[in-house]
Amino acid sequence: MPNKKGADVAIGSKSNIVALHKPISTKVDAAIGSKSTNQSFRTFTYAELAIASNNFKDKEYSPTLMDFICKGWVDERTYAPTIKGVGLAMYVTKMEIPTQKDIKLKDFNHPNLVKILGYCLNYQELFCVYEVISGITLDRYLYGESCTSLSWVARLKIAIGAAEGLAYFHKRKQPAYSQFKTNLILVYKDFNARLSDFAFVTHTFQLDAYCYAAPEFFCHQVDTFDGLHPLWLPENGFSIKSEIYAFGVVLLEILTGLEVYDRRRPLGKQNLVEWALPLLGDGVNLSMIIDPRVQHIDFPPKEAFKFTQLISKCLQPKQDKRPSMEYIMQVLQHCYQNSVTLKSQTK
């Protein structure tokens, strides 16, 4: 590949591609080359992405990335570009990675993550290609347009799937997001959950995202916007323990069925964390905070209280007091198994 626009591109002995961006530096591992006829990961050319996406004209707005992404179509077996509506639907998005951030795209292969099909390195631009799956984001399930009455067991199953997706990253000693929220959890058939838009890094918190921010971030406030506080990420990035806090906020939304911030609620209840956190430590408060749509249907109070205790641990102000994702999964699995058993006994 010719060296243009200041991009320095080198090909290693193991088909590793190193792109030295200015000011972005990204290492991309590609385990399977584009000549494979039955691929799990593909190195796309820019021309192939242009063909697959109708010259990047088929765009959709992504509320999670707060930007437009391109939709296209590829062959289900080879991932070669096809015409619109034929084969496997895919999204193309441009990635922005902090300096010296290693992204091993081939490793993003887990049942609780949206599947990455490959990437394209075009001079100073890095594009990620990932599969489109049908589903509804968790925020829409809980309080959006598709708001519905999720059972207690379904909520636990969704929480477990999201936790397993995050744990996949945490085992590699890295967080998955700069701002983890409910709209990043895609719920599809049988209430299985997949995480989307992971590793796509943004550098500020927007609008309601400050409600998901751990206390350690508030020393980085830079401005006040409409009553909310955009935050700059610390220089060392978004830590695993900060992501645990954000996941605790998501669990709180799952428990209450309430949006993390809603001005339409009475004063004192607009910020979900500030209102609910003092109530989590006592089981007698459970009826006050649990989503009334699941009360008296199928939730066992003991398991629900264990769930609230887990949330409280995730929302500890000090990072070293927050649990690991492995511990979180153990508690969620325990609550789920006991809830399923009790539900079957009452039938």
Backbone hydrogen bonds, N-H to C=O, Kabsch-Sander energy under -0.5 kcal/mol:
donor,donor_aa,acceptor,acceptor_aa,energy
4,K,2,P,-0.9
7,A,4,K,-2.5
8,D,20,L,-0.8
9,V,7,A,-0.6
10,A,18,V,-1.3
12,G,10,A,-0.5
12,G,16,N,-2.5
15,S,12,G,-1.3
17,I,28,V,-1.9
18,V,10,A,-1.7
18,V,16,N,-0.5
19,A,17,I,-0.6
19,A,26,T,-2.2
20,L,8,D,-1.7
20,L,18,V,-0.6
21,H,19,A,-1.1
21,H,24,I,-1.3
26,T,19,A,-2.3
27,K,101,K,-0.9
28,V,17,I,-2.2
28,V,26,T,-0.5
29,D,103,I,-0.8
30,A,15,S,-0.5
30,A,28,V,-0.5
31,A,29,D,-0.5
36,S,33,G,-1.4
39,Q,77,R,-1.7
42,R,117,L,-2.2
44,F,42,R,-0.8
44,F,119,Y,-2.9
49,L,45,T,-1.9
50,A,46,Y,-2.1
51,I,47,A,-2.2
52,A,48,E,-2.6
53,S,49,L,-1.9
54,N,51,I,-1.2
55,N,50,A,-4.3
57,K,53,S,-1.0
57,K,54,N,-1.0
58,D,53,S,-1.4
59,K,57,K,-1.4
60,E,69,I,-2.9
62,S,67,D,-3.0
66,M,62,S,-1.6
67,D,62,S,-1.3
69,I,60,E,-3.2
70,C,92,V,-2.0
71,K,58,D,-3.3
72,G,90,M,-2.9
73,W,52,A,-1.4
74,V,88,L,-2.3
75,D,80,A,-3.0
79,Y,75,D,-1.8
82,T,73,W,-2.3
86,V,83,I,-2.0
87,G,85,G,-0.5
88,L,74,V,-3.6
90,M,72,G,-2.4
91,Y,130,Y,-3.0
92,V,70,C,-2.7
93,T,128,C,-2.2
95,M,126,L,-3.0
97,I,95,M,-0.5
101,K,25,S,-0.8
101,K,98,P,-1.9
102,D,100,Q,-0.5
103,I,27,K,-1.9
103,I,101,K,-0.5
104,K,102,D,-0.6
105,L,103,I,-1.1
106,K,29,D,-0.9
107,D,104,K,-1.9
108,F,105,L,-1.6
109,N,107,D,-2.5
113,L,110,H,-2.0
114,V,195,L,-2.6
116,I,108,F,-0.9
117,L,115,K,-0.6
117,L,129,V,-2.2
118,G,129,V,-1.7
119,Y,42,R,-1.6
120,C,127,F,-2.3
122,N,120,C,-0.7
122,N,125,E,-3.0
123,Y,121,L,-0.6
125,E,122,N,-2.0
127,F,120,C,-3.0
127,F,125,E,-0.5
128,C,93,T,-3.2
129,V,118,G,-2.6
130,Y,91,Y,-2.1
131,E,115,K,-2.9
132,V,89,A,-2.1
133,I,131,E,-0.6
136,I,187,V,-2.7
138,L,182,T,-0.8
138,L,185,I,-2.5
139,D,182,T,-0.5
140,R,137,T,-0.8
141,Y,137,T,-1.5
142,L,138,L,-2.3
143,Y,139,D,-2.7
144,G,139,D,-0.7
144,G,140,R,-0.6
147,C,144,G,-1.7
148,T,141,Y,-2.2
150,L,148,T,-1.3
155,R,151,S,-2.1
156,L,152,W,-2.1
157,K,153,V,-2.3
158,I,154,A,-2.3
159,A,155,R,-2.3
160,I,156,L,-2.5
161,G,157,K,-2.1
162,A,158,I,-2.3
163,A,159,A,-2.4
164,E,160,I,-2.6
165,G,161,G,-1.8
166,L,162,A,-2.2
167,A,163,A,-2.7
168,Y,164,E,-1.4
169,F,165,G,-0.8
169,F,166,L,-0.8
170,H,166,L,-2.4
171,K,167,A,-2.2
172,R,169,F,-1.5
173,K,170,H,-1.8
174,Q,169,F,-1.4
184,L,181,K,-1.6
185,I,182,T,-1.6
186,L,184,L,-0.7
186,L,194,R,-3.4
187,V,136,I,-2.8
187,V,185,I,-0.6
188,Y,186,L,-0.6
188,Y,192,N,-2.3
191,F,188,Y,-1.3
192,N,189,K,-1.5
194,R,186,L,-2.4
195,L,112,N,-2.4
196,S,184,L,-2.2
199,A,176,A,-2.9
200,F,197,D,-1.0
201,V,96,E,-0.8
201,V,199,A,-1.0
205,F,231,L,-1.8
209,A,206,Q,-2.8
210,Y,207,L,-1.1
211,C,208,D,-2.0
212,Y,209,A,-1.6
213,A,210,Y,-0.9
217,F,214,A,-2.3
218,F,215,P,-1.5
220,H,217,F,-2.2
221,Q,218,F,-1.0
222,V,230,P,-1.3
223,D,230,P,-0.7
225,F,228,L,-3.1
226,D,224,T,-0.5
228,L,225,F,-2.4
232,W,220,H,-1.7
233,L,203,H,-1.6
237,G,234,P,-2.0
239,S,237,G,-0.6
243,E,239,S,-1.7
244,I,240,I,-1.9
245,Y,241,K,-1.5
246,A,242,S,-1.9
247,F,243,E,-2.5
248,G,244,I,-2.0
249,V,245,Y,-1.7
250,V,246,A,-1.9
251,L,247,F,-2.5
252,L,248,G,-1.9
253,E,249,V,-1.9
254,I,250,V,-2.2
255,L,251,L,-2.3
256,T,252,L,-2.5
257,G,253,E,-2.8
262,D,270,Q,-1.9
265,R,262,D,-1.4
269,K,266,P,-2.3
272,L,260,V,-2.4
272,L,270,Q,-0.8
275,W,271,N,-2.0
276,A,272,L,-2.9
277,L,273,V,-2.4
279,L,276,A,-1.8
280,L,276,A,-0.7
280,L,277,L,-1.1
282,D,279,L,-0.9
285,N,282,D,-1.8
286,L,283,G,-1.6
288,M,285,N,-1.4
289,I,285,N,-1.0
289,I,286,L,-0.9
290,I,286,L,-2.5
291,D,255,L,-2.8
294,V,291,D,-2.1
295,Q,291,D,-0.6
297,I,294,V,-1.4
298,D,294,V,-0.9
299,F,294,V,-0.6
304,A,300,P,-2.3
305,F,301,P,-2.3
306,K,302,K,-1.9
307,F,303,E,-1.9
308,T,304,A,-2.0
309,Q,305,F,-2.4
310,L,306,K,-2.0
311,I,307,F,-2.0
312,S,308,T,-2.3
313,K,309,Q,-1.9
314,C,310,L,-2.1
315,L,311,I,-1.8
316,Q,313,K,-1.2
321,K,318,K,-1.4
322,R,319,Q,-1.6
328,I,324,S,-2.1
329,M,325,M,-2.5
330,Q,326,E,-1.8
331,V,327,Y,-2.2
332,L,328,I,-2.6
333,Q,329,M,-2.8
334,H,330,Q,-2.2
335,C,331,V,-2.6
336,Y,332,L,-2.5
337,Q,333,Q,-2.8
338,N,334,H,-2.3
339,S,335,C,-2.1
340,V,336,Y,-2.7
341,T,337,Q,-2.3
342,L,338,N,-2.5
343,K,339,S,-2.2
344,S,340,V,-2.1
345,Q,341,T,-1.7
346,T,342,L,-1.2
347,K,344,S,-0.6
